[in-house]
Amino acid sequence: MGICGSELFYYTLLKYIEQTLPAEFITNGLADVCALVDGKDVLTDTERKNGASKKLGYSNKAKHFAFRLISWLTPNGLCVEH
């Protein structure tokens, strides 16, 4: 059975990371490092009409209504945002 869609993206990304891993990472025992993860919250206005979206959009990190941006930085400098 083959892979498709998002599975293909992640499989390709992992193969790319394996092929471009800096030699310093391998010699220092960091060959298993895939990425550093960072999350940022972008503050927005509070949704007042819909109570469910108000609860879903609240950020404990920012203590305000916000959208979250998550990014991964690979050892060779590639940034993947989601």
C-alpha beads as a LAMMPS data file, in Angstrom:
LAMMPS data file: protein, C-alpha beads

82 atoms
81 bonds

1 atom types
1 bond types

-500.0 500.0 xlo xhi
-500.0 500.0 ylo yhi
-500.0 500.0 zlo zhi

Masses

1 110.0

Atoms # bond

1 1 1 0.000 0.000 0.000
2 1 1 1.372 3.416 -0.916
3 1 1 1.348 6.705 0.978
4 1 1 -0.507 9.830 -0.056
5 1 1 -1.452 13.326 0.990
6 1 1 0.006 14.592 4.262
7 1 1 1.745 11.241 4.881
8 1 1 3.753 11.756 1.688
9 1 1 4.703 15.287 2.800
10 1 1 5.980 14.111 6.193
11 1 1 7.766 11.077 4.708
12 1 1 9.520 13.333 2.167
13 1 1 10.392 15.881 4.869
14 1 1 11.903 13.207 7.138
15 1 1 13.964 11.794 4.270
16 1 1 15.179 15.330 3.477
17 1 1 16.147 15.925 7.117
18 1 1 18.074 12.636 7.227
19 1 1 19.997 13.513 4.053
20 1 1 20.866 17.089 5.077
21 1 1 21.672 16.535 8.766
22 1 1 24.924 18.393 9.572
23 1 1 27.898 16.168 10.451
24 1 1 28.314 18.025 13.776
25 1 1 24.948 16.693 14.924
26 1 1 26.010 13.100 14.251
27 1 1 29.425 13.435 15.964
28 1 1 27.825 15.045 19.039
29 1 1 25.176 12.332 19.402
30 1 1 22.291 14.478 18.143
31 1 1 21.415 12.378 15.083
32 1 1 17.879 11.832 16.435
33 1 1 17.105 15.568 16.537
34 1 1 14.410 16.344 13.992
35 1 1 13.329 19.918 14.718
36 1 1 12.939 22.656 17.292
37 1 1 9.318 23.653 17.819
38 1 1 8.179 27.217 18.470
39 1 1 4.656 28.506 19.060
40 1 1 3.568 32.120 18.686
41 1 1 0.221 33.665 19.543
42 1 1 -1.181 36.466 17.401
43 1 1 -3.627 38.564 19.415
44 1 1 -6.993 39.343 17.831
45 1 1 -10.351 40.779 18.850
46 1 1 -12.600 38.576 20.952
47 1 1 -15.498 36.848 19.209
48 1 1 -18.553 37.894 21.257
49 1 1 -21.381 36.326 19.237
50 1 1 -20.354 32.694 19.520
51 1 1 -19.502 31.371 22.989
52 1 1 -17.858 28.200 21.695
53 1 1 -15.399 30.050 19.472
54 1 1 -14.660 32.426 22.346
55 1 1 -13.564 29.483 24.495
56 1 1 -11.646 27.814 21.666
57 1 1 -9.789 31.002 20.737
58 1 1 -8.611 31.886 24.248
59 1 1 -4.860 31.530 24.706
60 1 1 -3.494 30.708 28.155
61 1 1 -0.074 31.777 26.919
62 1 1 -1.214 35.305 25.968
63 1 1 -4.168 35.522 28.409
64 1 1 -6.255 36.869 25.532
65 1 1 -8.129 35.750 22.389
66 1 1 -5.438 34.740 19.873
67 1 1 -4.505 32.565 16.903
68 1 1 -1.591 30.172 17.331
69 1 1 1.196 29.806 14.772
70 1 1 3.382 26.724 15.203
71 1 1 6.691 26.382 13.375
72 1 1 9.437 23.781 13.238
73 1 1 13.079 24.617 12.536
74 1 1 15.182 21.733 11.209
75 1 1 18.915 21.315 11.950
76 1 1 19.879 22.599 8.476
77 1 1 17.775 25.779 8.850
78 1 1 14.586 24.786 7.001
79 1 1 11.512 26.384 8.605
80 1 1 8.183 24.540 8.351
81 1 1 5.117 26.469 9.528
82 1 1 1.748 24.953 10.322

Bonds

1 1 1 2
2 1 2 3
3 1 3 4
4 1 4 5
5 1 5 6
6 1 6 7
7 1 7 8
8 1 8 9
9 1 9 10
10 1 10 11
11 1 11 12
12 1 12 13
13 1 13 14
14 1 14 15
15 1 15 16
16 1 16 17
17 1 17 18
18 1 18 19
19 1 19 20
20 1 20 21
21 1 21 22
22 1 22 23
23 1 23 24
24 1 24 25
25 1 25 26
26 1 26 27
27 1 27 28
28 1 28 29
29 1 29 30
30 1 30 31
31 1 31 32
32 1 32 33
33 1 33 34
34 1 34 35
35 1 35 36
36 1 36 37
37 1 37 38
38 1 38 39
39 1 39 40
40 1 40 41
41 1 41 42
42 1 42 43
43 1 43 44
44 1 44 45
45 1 45 46
46 1 46 47
47 1 47 48
48 1 48 49
49 1 49 50
50 1 50 51
51 1 51 52
52 1 52 53
53 1 53 54
54 1 54 55
55 1 55 56
56 1 56 57
57 1 57 58
58 1 58 59
59 1 59 60
60 1 60 61
61 1 61 62
62 1 62 63
63 1 63 64
64 1 64 65
65 1 65 66
66 1 66 67
67 1 67 68
68 1 68 69
69 1 69 70
70 1 70 71
71 1 71 72
72 1 72 73
73 1 73 74
74 1 74 75
75 1 75 76
76 1 76 77
77 1 77 78
78 1 78 79
79 1 79 80
80 1 80 81
81 1 81 82
